[in-house]
C-alpha cells in the first residue's frame, strides 16, 4: 500500500453497527488518508469531512459511479448492509476495481458465509467474496464469528421495556457477542498490518468470553434495574416479530429478519471462542457490561 494513496472506505456513513464509520474515523485519527464512498451527501458526512476525509459519491449497484469514485485507489474496505443485493454490489465493485487497478480488499463478512449456510444472506455473502477473489484482488475476509451487542437494542428494546423479556430463536448456549467497534478495529488492523493475519484469506474473529441468552438477560436486567428473562421461540416466530419492526424502524428489513432468525435457530453448539481481536489489535474486546456502562446501549 502506498502511503500517498487514500484507502477507500465503503459504508463510511452506515448506521447499524457502523463499522465503516469507525474504520474511517480510526484511519483518519492515525493520519491515514481516507476516501469515503457515500450514496448521498447529507449531514452524516460532515463529521468525516471535518476530520479530513475525501467524500465521493457512488452506488454499489451502479458500476459507472464506482469507476470514478475508485480511481487511483489500491486498497479498500468493503462492507454491505444486512440486506439483499450483495452479489450484484460485489460484482460491480470488483469490475470497477479491476478497471482502476485496485489491489487489496478487506471485506467485513460473517461466520455463516459459506455455500451451505442456513441463511440466504450467508450464501450470498459467500458468492460476493468469491467475486472479489475471481477479480484477482488480494483479499482478507473478516468472517465475524459473533453477534453485535447493538442487536440487543435494535431487535429487543421494545419487548425488554414493555414485557421484561428477550424473545428470539437462540437456544440458551454460549455465543460470542462483541461491539461493532471491535470488529472495526480488526478491519483497521487488516488494512494497515495484513501481516498479522498470516497467509489466511478468511479469519473468524470472535471473543474469548461468551454469553448465553440467560447471561444476557441477567446482565442487561441488572443494568436496567429490573428482572429480565429469555424466551426461546421458533425461527418463524422470530422472523415475523422482526418483520413487524420494519414498520417503525428503517434499519430493519425482511432480509435481515430471515438471516438472523435462521442463523440463531441453527446454532446447536457453541462456536469455539477465540482471542483474535486481542492478538491483532493489542486490545481485548469490549464486554457486555462495559458496553452498557459506556452508554452505547439502551441510552435514553
C-alpha positions as CSV (number, residue, x, y, z in Angstrom):
1,X,0.0,0.0,0.0
2,X,1.4,3.4,-1.0
3,X,1.2,5.9,1.9
4,X,0.3,8.6,-0.6
5,X,-2.8,6.8,-1.8
6,X,-6.0,7.0,0.3
7,X,-7.9,3.9,1.5
8,X,-11.4,3.6,0.1
9,X,-13.9,3.0,2.9
10,X,-17.3,1.7,1.8
11,X,-20.2,2.3,4.3
12,X,-18.5,5.2,5.9
13,X,-21.8,6.7,7.0
14,X,-23.5,3.4,7.8
15,X,-25.9,3.2,10.7
16,X,-26.5,-0.3,12.1
17,X,-23.2,-1.4,13.7
18,X,-21.5,1.5,11.9
19,X,-18.2,-0.5,11.2
20,X,-17.4,1.7,8.1
21,X,-17.8,4.9,10.1
22,X,-15.5,3.6,12.8
23,X,-12.9,2.3,10.3
24,X,-12.9,5.7,8.5
25,X,-12.6,7.7,11.8
26,X,-9.8,5.4,13.1
27,X,-7.8,5.6,10.0
28,X,-8.1,9.4,9.9
29,X,-7.0,9.6,13.5
30,X,-3.9,7.7,12.6
31,X,-3.1,10.1,9.8
32,X,-4.1,7.7,7.0
33,X,-5.8,9.4,4.1
34,X,-9.4,8.2,3.6
35,X,-11.7,8.4,0.6
36,X,-15.3,7.8,1.9
37,X,-17.7,6.3,-0.5
38,X,-21.3,7.5,0.2
39,X,-24.6,7.2,-1.7
40,X,-25.8,10.7,-0.7
41,X,-24.1,13.7,0.7
42,X,-26.0,14.7,3.8
43,X,-25.4,15.7,7.4
44,X,-23.7,12.4,8.2
45,X,-20.7,13.2,6.0
46,X,-19.9,16.5,7.8
47,X,-18.0,14.9,10.7
48,X,-15.9,12.9,8.3
49,X,-15.1,16.0,6.2
50,X,-14.1,17.8,9.3
51,X,-11.7,15.0,10.1
52,X,-10.2,15.3,6.7
53,X,-11.9,12.5,4.7
54,X,-12.3,12.9,0.9
55,X,-16.0,12.3,0.2
56,X,-17.0,10.7,-3.1
57,X,-20.5,9.7,-4.3
58,X,-21.0,6.2,-5.7
59,X,-23.6,3.5,-5.7
60,X,-22.6,-0.2,-5.3
61,X,-25.3,-1.0,-7.8
62,X,-24.0,1.4,-10.4
63,X,-20.7,0.4,-11.8
64,X,-20.0,3.6,-13.7
65,X,-20.3,5.6,-10.5
66,X,-17.8,3.3,-8.8
67,X,-15.1,3.6,-11.5
68,X,-14.9,7.3,-11.0
69,X,-15.1,7.1,-7.2
70,X,-12.3,4.4,-7.0
71,X,-9.9,6.0,-9.4
72,X,-6.4,5.9,-8.0
73,X,-7.3,3.5,-5.2
74,X,-5.2,0.5,-4.4
75,X,-6.7,-0.6,-1.0
76,X,-10.3,-0.7,0.0
77,X,-12.6,-1.7,2.9
78,X,-15.8,-3.3,1.7
79,X,-18.9,-3.8,3.7
80,X,-22.6,-4.2,2.9
81,X,-25.8,-3.9,5.0
82,X,-27.5,-7.0,6.3
83,X,-29.9,-6.9,3.3
84,X,-30.3,-8.3,-0.2
85,X,-28.3,-7.3,-3.2
86,X,-24.7,-8.0,-2.0
87,X,-23.8,-10.3,-5.0
88,X,-24.7,-7.5,-7.5
89,X,-22.9,-4.9,-5.3
90,X,-19.8,-7.1,-5.1
91,X,-19.8,-7.8,-8.9
92,X,-20.0,-4.0,-9.6
93,X,-17.3,-3.3,-7.1
94,X,-15.0,-6.0,-8.4
95,X,-15.4,-5.0,-12.0
96,X,-14.8,-1.3,-11.2
97,X,-11.8,-2.2,-9.1
98,X,-10.2,-4.2,-11.9
99,X,-10.7,-1.2,-14.2
100,X,-8.9,1.2,-11.9
101,X,-6.1,-1.1,-10.6
102,X,-7.4,-2.0,-7.2
103,X,-5.0,-4.4,-5.5
104,X,-6.3,-5.3,-2.0
105,X,-9.7,-5.6,-0.3
106,X,-10.6,-6.2,3.3
107,X,-14.2,-7.5,3.5
108,X,-16.4,-7.2,6.5
109,X,-18.1,-10.6,6.5
110,X,-19.9,-13.1,8.7
111,X,-19.2,-16.5,10.1
112,X,-22.2,-18.1,8.2
113,X,-20.6,-17.1,4.9
114,X,-20.5,-20.4,3.1
115,X,-22.3,-22.2,0.3
116,X,-24.4,-24.4,2.7
117,X,-25.3,-21.5,5.1
118,X,-28.7,-21.7,6.8
119,X,-29.1,-18.1,5.8
120,X,-29.8,-16.9,2.3
121,X,-27.7,-13.8,3.1
122,X,-24.8,-16.1,4.3
123,X,-24.9,-17.9,0.9
124,X,-25.0,-14.5,-0.9
125,X,-22.1,-13.2,1.2
126,X,-20.0,-16.2,0.2
127,X,-20.7,-15.6,-3.5
128,X,-19.8,-11.9,-3.1
129,X,-16.5,-12.9,-1.6
130,X,-15.9,-15.3,-4.5
131,X,-16.4,-12.4,-6.9
132,X,-13.7,-10.5,-5.1
133,X,-11.4,-13.4,-5.3
134,X,-12.1,-14.0,-9.0
135,X,-11.3,-10.4,-9.7
136,X,-7.7,-11.1,-8.7
137,X,-7.5,-8.9,-5.6
138,X,-5.6,-9.8,-2.5
139,X,-8.5,-10.4,-0.1
140,X,-8.9,-10.8,3.6
141,X,-12.5,-11.8,4.6
142,X,-13.3,-10.9,8.2
143,X,-16.0,-13.5,9.0
144,X,-17.1,-12.2,12.3
145,X,-18.0,-15.2,14.5
146,X,-20.0,-13.1,16.9
147,X,-23.3,-11.2,17.2
148,X,-23.1,-7.4,17.7
149,X,-24.2,-6.1,21.0
150,X,-26.1,-3.4,19.1
151,X,-28.6,-6.0,18.0
152,X,-29.9,-6.3,21.6
153,X,-31.2,-2.7,21.4
154,X,-32.2,-2.8,17.8
155,X,-34.2,-6.1,18.0
156,X,-35.3,-6.3,21.6
157,X,-35.6,-2.9,23.2
158,X,-39.4,-2.7,23.0
159,X,-40.0,-6.1,24.5
160,X,-37.4,-5.5,27.2
161,X,-39.1,-2.3,28.2
162,X,-42.7,-3.4,28.0
163,X,-42.6,-7.1,28.8
164,X,-39.3,-7.8,30.6
165,X,-38.3,-10.5,28.1
166,X,-35.7,-11.1,25.4
167,X,-37.5,-13.3,22.9
168,X,-35.6,-14.9,20.0
169,X,-34.7,-18.2,18.3
170,X,-31.3,-18.6,20.1
171,X,-31.1,-21.6,22.3
172,X,-29.5,-20.9,25.7
173,X,-25.9,-21.8,24.7
174,X,-22.8,-19.7,24.9
175,X,-22.3,-17.4,21.9
176,X,-19.7,-14.8,21.2
177,X,-21.0,-11.2,21.3
178,X,-18.9,-8.2,20.5
179,X,-19.3,-4.5,20.0
180,X,-19.2,-3.3,16.3
181,X,-16.3,-1.1,17.3
182,X,-14.2,-4.2,18.0
183,X,-15.0,-5.6,14.5
184,X,-14.0,-2.2,13.0
185,X,-10.7,-2.3,14.9
186,X,-9.9,-5.7,13.4
187,X,-10.6,-4.2,10.0
188,X,-8.2,-1.4,10.6
189,X,-5.5,-3.9,11.6
190,X,-6.2,-5.8,8.4
191,X,-5.9,-2.7,6.3
192,X,-2.7,-1.4,7.9
193,X,-1.0,-4.6,9.1
194,X,-2.1,-7.5,7.0
195,X,1.0,-9.5,8.1
196,X,-0.6,-10.0,11.5
197,X,-3.2,-12.3,9.8
198,X,-0.6,-14.6,8.3
199,X,-1.5,-16.3,5.0
200,X,-5.2,-16.8,5.8
201,X,-7.7,-15.3,3.3
202,X,-10.5,-15.7,5.8
203,X,-10.5,-15.3,9.6
204,X,-13.2,-15.7,12.2
205,X,-12.8,-13.1,15.0
206,X,-14.9,-14.0,18.0
207,X,-14.5,-13.3,21.7
208,X,-12.7,-15.1,24.5
209,X,-15.8,-14.7,26.7
210,X,-19.2,-15.9,25.6
211,X,-22.7,-15.3,26.8
212,X,-25.8,-17.5,27.0
213,X,-29.1,-15.8,26.5
214,X,-29.8,-16.2,30.2
215,X,-26.5,-14.4,30.9
216,X,-27.5,-11.5,28.6
217,X,-30.9,-11.2,30.3
218,X,-29.2,-11.2,33.7
219,X,-26.6,-8.6,32.8
220,X,-28.9,-6.3,30.9
221,X,-31.5,-6.6,33.6
222,X,-29.0,-5.7,36.3
223,X,-28.0,-2.6,34.3
224,X,-31.6,-1.5,33.8
225,X,-32.6,-2.4,37.4
226,X,-35.2,-4.9,36.5
227,X,-35.6,-8.7,36.1
228,X,-35.4,-9.9,32.5
229,X,-35.9,-13.4,31.1
230,X,-35.1,-15.1,27.9
231,X,-37.8,-16.9,25.9
232,X,-36.8,-19.2,23.0
233,X,-39.2,-19.1,20.1
234,X,-39.2,-20.7,16.7
235,X,-37.3,-19.4,13.7
236,X,-40.6,-18.5,12.0
237,X,-42.0,-16.6,15.1
238,X,-38.9,-14.5,15.4
239,X,-38.8,-13.8,11.7
240,X,-42.3,-12.4,11.9
241,X,-41.5,-10.5,15.1
242,X,-38.5,-8.8,13.4
243,X,-40.5,-8.0,10.2
244,X,-43.1,-6.2,12.4
245,X,-40.3,-3.8,13.4
246,X,-39.8,-2.8,9.8
247,X,-42.9,-0.5,10.1
248,X,-41.3,1.6,12.8
249,X,-37.5,1.2,12.2
250,X,-35.9,1.5,8.8
251,X,-32.7,-0.1,10.0
252,X,-34.6,-3.4,10.0
253,X,-35.7,-5.2,6.8
254,X,-37.2,-8.6,5.9
255,X,-33.8,-9.9,4.6
256,X,-32.3,-9.2,8.0
257,X,-35.2,-10.9,9.7
258,X,-34.7,-14.0,7.6
259,X,-31.0,-14.0,8.1
260,X,-30.7,-13.6,11.9
261,X,-33.6,-15.8,12.8
262,X,-32.2,-18.6,10.6
263,X,-28.7,-18.3,11.9
264,X,-29.9,-18.2,15.6
265,X,-32.1,-21.3,15.2
266,X,-29.3,-23.2,13.5
267,X,-26.8,-22.8,16.4
268,X,-27.0,-26.1,18.3
269,X,-23.5,-26.0,19.7
270,X,-21.2,-23.0,20.6
271,X,-18.7,-21.7,18.0
272,X,-15.4,-22.0,19.8
273,X,-14.3,-18.8,21.5
274,X,-11.1,-17.2,20.3
275,X,-8.9,-14.2,21.1
276,X,-8.2,-13.0,17.5
277,X,-9.3,-9.5,18.3
278,X,-6.7,-9.0,21.1
279,X,-4.0,-10.7,19.1
280,X,-4.3,-8.4,16.0
281,X,-5.3,-5.2,17.8
282,X,-3.4,-5.4,21.1
283,X,-6.7,-4.7,22.9
284,X,-9.2,-7.0,24.4
285,X,-12.8,-6.9,23.0
286,X,-15.4,-5.0,25.0
287,X,-17.5,-6.9,27.5
288,X,-21.3,-6.6,27.6
289,X,-21.0,-4.9,31.0
290,X,-18.6,-2.3,29.6
291,X,-20.7,-1.7,26.5
292,X,-23.7,-1.0,28.8
293,X,-21.7,1.3,31.1
294,X,-20.4,3.3,28.2
295,X,-23.9,4.3,27.2
296,X,-23.7,2.6,23.8
297,X,-26.8,0.6,24.5
298,X,-30.2,1.5,26.0
299,X,-29.4,5.2,26.4
300,X,-32.3,7.5,27.0
